[in-house]
Amino acid sequence: MLAYVIRRLFAVAMMLLVVTLTTFVIFFVLPKWAGSDPAYLFAGKQTDPASIEGIRQKLGLSDPVLVQFWHFVQGLFAGRDYTNGADVTHCPAPCFGYSFRTEQEVWPLLSEAIPVTLSLAAGACLLWIVGGVSAGVVSALRRGSIWDRGAMTVALAGVSLPIYFTGLLSLAIFSYQLDWVSGEFAPLDEDPAQWFQTLILPWITLAFLYAAMYARLTRATMLEIMGEDYIRTARAKGLKEKTVIGRHAMRSTWTPVLTLLGLDLGALLGGAVLTETTYNLPGLGHLAIESISSKDLPLILGVTLFAALFICVANLLVDLLYAVVDPRVRIG
């Protein structure tokens, strides 16, 4: 098991390195090749050539690509100094650089948005796992019943309706008409009641979409598994039905569910763009939209790297859970 964990950790580290290099090249090298110097994005097009050159020197934009990348990676772990003659600016670790628009450090902006996205993703994930998997299992065990047809109809509606539709509809009903949900987002440690009140609709909206997919996936997987030989053998041995379902059938059902969970949860932790924009939540998705609109390259780079980090970590956790659910995975 230890060797398996080490292999997975090494693979994640290499993946993050490749993603970091690729993202850095996209945001800071390709614009130069396209004739758009990042220094102009930082200073504005009306700045004189001397100021532009000073910005290039301070940000290290004139250095070779590998040198720029090394300074960027070094800044993530040890901080970085931006120097232009006597003008020295220290950016403490983890240093993602400075926003082109506000000239603030990128890391504080990210650290403010991460708890919002984490709260949204964690709450919605809990709802869709409990609701979606439970509905899928019951539908498979009661195949053809009214419950099965009703649950799959709701699941089909959940998959078909986009978040911005269900989100705006829920806002119109529960916020604007009934006034059950109102106010701006508040951190959990400051006002737990307001935190819960502002997140309950986003949780339900997001969970409705994902629970529908998980219900359909769980039902299809469970129907296939219930026809396997080892399930019939377990029943022939006289095991109780709840033991057959819980200990044998569900163990195999969790494998595709965990695969999908790793991708979905990692993507959500990187920023639920539509949900955060619809409900005006100041998370990573909302921050990404604002940074893209203003062409704020360091901020876009920071959000992208965090999204990649969350996806890699989520997939690492899924790989480790694979080894728990199916011990044969550890051998591969």
N, C-alpha and C positions, 0 to 999 in steps of 0.2 A: 504493500500500500504506500509506503514512504517513497519508493522509487517512482511509482505512478504520480504521486503529488509533485515530486521534483521535476519530472518530465513536463507536466502540465504548467508549472510555474515558469520553467525555462521557455516554453512555447509562448506563453502570454507575454513575457518580457521581450522576446524577439518581435512579436507582433506589434507591441506598443512602440518599439524602436522604429520599425518600418512605417507604421502609421504616422509617427511624429515627423520622420524625414519627408514622407510623401506630402503631408499637410503643409509643412514648412515650405517646401518647393512650390506648391500650388499657390500659396498666399504671398510669398516674397520673391520668388524667382520668375515665375510665369508672367506676372504683371510687367516686369522689366522687358521681357521678350516681346510683349504686346505693346510696348511703348508707353506704359503707365508706371512711372516711377513712384514707389511707395512714399518717397520723401515729399512729393507734391500732395499726396493724400494727408500727410501729417501737417504740412505747413500751409496748404492752400495754393492755388495756381497764381495768385497775385504776389507771392513772395519773391524777393529779388534773388538772383543766382547765388550770391554769397551766403545768404541764409539757407538756401537749399543745400549747398555744399556742406555747411556746418551741421545740418541735420543728418546728412549722409554719414559724416564722420562720427557724430555722436551715437547714432543708432547702428553703426558698423555696416551700413548698406553697401559700402564700396569694397568690403572684404570679399574674398572668394566664398562660394556657397558653403563649402564644408566648414570653413572658419566661422561663418555666421551661424551655421547649425550647431557647431560645437559650443559657441558662446550661449546660444539659446538653451541647449540641454544643460550646460553648466549652471545657468541661471536658475533652472528649475530646482536644482539640488543645493546650490551654494550661494545663490544670489548673483547679482551682476552690477557692474559699474558702467554707466554711460558717460563717456569722457569726450570733451571737446575743448582742448587746451586746459585752461584753469577751471572750466565748468565741469564739475563731476557730480553726477546724480547716482545714488546707490539705490538699487531695487532689491529688497530682501527676498530670500527664498520663501516660497516658490515664486520665481519671477517669470511672468508671462509677458512682460513688457508694459508699455503705457498706452492707454487709449488714445487714438489719433484725434478724437473729438473732444473729450473732456480732460485729457492729459492726466487722468487718474491711473493708478496701478490697476491692472486687469484682475489680479487675484482677489482683492477686496470685493470687486463687483461680482465675481463668480461665487465667492463665499457667501454673499448675501442671497444669491439666487438658488444655490444648491439646496438649502433646507426646504424651500418652497416646492421644488421639483421632487425632492425625496419624500415629502409628506404626501404629495399628490400621487406619486407612483406606488408608495407602500399601501396607502389606504385603498386605492383602486384595485391593486393586485390582490389584496386580501378578499375583497368583495367578489372579484371575478373568479378566483380560484374556488372559493367556497360555493358560490352560486353556480358557476359553469360546470364544474366537475360533478357536483351533486346532481344537477339537472340531467347531465349526460348519463350518469350511472343509472338513475331511476328510469330514464327513458329507455335505456337498453334492456333493463330488467322487466319493464312493462311494455315491451315492443307492441306497437299497434293499438295501444290503449288511448283513451282521450288525453291522459297526461302526456303521453309521448307525442301525439300530434300537436297538442297545444304548446308544449315546450319547444318543439322544433319550429313551429310557426313564429313564436316569439324570437327564437334564435335567428331565423331567417330575416326577420325585421331588423334585429340588432346588427347583423352583418351588413345589411343593405343600406341602412340609414347612416349618413355621415355625421361626424361629431358636431360639425358646426350647425347642422340642422337640429339634432336632439339637444344640443347645448343651448341654442337660442330659444327653442321651444320651452325647455325647462325654465330658463330665465324669465320668459314671458309669463309663464303660469305661476311659478312658485315665488318669484322675486317681484315682478312688476304688478301682477294681479293680486296675489294672496299676501304678498309682503312677508313671507315666512323666512326668507333669506335676504339679508342686506348687510351693507358695510364692507370695508376693505379688509384684505388679508392681514392677520396679526400673527406674529410668531407664537408657537406653542408655549414657550416659557413666559410670555408676557400676558397673554389672554387666551387660555385654553378654550373657553366657550366660543369666542369669536373665531378662533382658529378652526374649530370644528364646524361652526356655522357657515363659514365661507368656503369650506372644502367639501361639504356633504354633496352639493349638486355636481361639482366636477368629478367626485368619486363615482357617483351613480352614473353619470353620463359616460365616463371612460370605461367603467366596469360593464355597462350594458353592451358596448361594442365587443369587448374582449370576452366576456362571459358567453356571448353567443357563439363565438368561434370555438371556445373550449368545450362548450356543451356538445356541439356537433362532432368535434374530434373525439371526445370521450365516448360518446355514444357509438360511433363507428368502430373505435378500437375495442370497446367492451363487447360489442356484438361479435366481432371476429374472435376474440379470446374465449368467449363462452362456448365456442364450438371446438376448442382444442382438446386433444386427447387427455392432457394432464388435468383438465377441469372435470372431465367425465370420470377419470380415475379417482380424483378426490371425492367426488360424490359417491362413487361406488364403494369407497372405503367407509362410508357412513358419516363423513364429516358434516357438521351443521352448515346450512346454506350461508350464514353470515361469515363463517370461517373460510368457506370456499371463495366467497366474494372478496372479503377483506384481506385475507392472507395470500391468496393465489392469483385471483383475477386482477385485483387492483395493483399488485406489484408490477405486473406487465403493462397495465394501462398507464402507469405513471411515466414510462419511458418517453413516448411521444409528447406527453403533456410537459415534461421537464424540458424537452428540446425547444418547444414553442415558447415556454416561459422564459428561458434564457435570452432568446432574441427579443421578445416583447418587453421584458423588464429592463434589459439593457438599453433598448431604444427609448423607453419612457424616462429613464434616469438621465439620458442625454438631453431631454427636453421634450415635453409633450406640447408641440408647437400649437396645434389647433385648439386644444383644450385650454392652455394657458392664455392664448390670445382671446378666445371667446369669453372667458371669465375674468380677463384682465389680472391674471396672477403673475407676480413679478418673479417668475422662475427662469430656468435656463432657456426654455423655448421662446419665451417672450423676449429675453435678452438677445437671443440669436436673431430674431426678426429685426429688432432695433439696430443691431450692429451691421446687419446686411444692408439695411436701408441707408445707413450712413457711411457704408464702405469702411468700417472701422476694422482694419485687418488684424491687429493684435487681439481684439476682443473676439472676432470670429474664430481666430486660431485657438484661443483659449477654450471657447465653447466646444469646438470640434474635437479637441484633444480630450476634454472631459467626457464627451459623448463616447469616444472610442474607448476610453478607460473604463467606463461603466459597462459597455458591451463586453469587453474582454473579461472583466471581473465576473460579470453575470454568467458568461459561458464557462469560466473556470469553476464557479460554484456548481453549475449544472453538470460538468464533467465529474466533479467530486461526488455529487449525488448519484450519478450513474453508477459509480463504484459501490455505493451503498445499496442501491436498488438491485443491481445485477453484478455480483462479484466477478463475473467473467470479463468485465471491462478492464479490470486491473491487469490482466495478463497481456492485453493488446498494447 
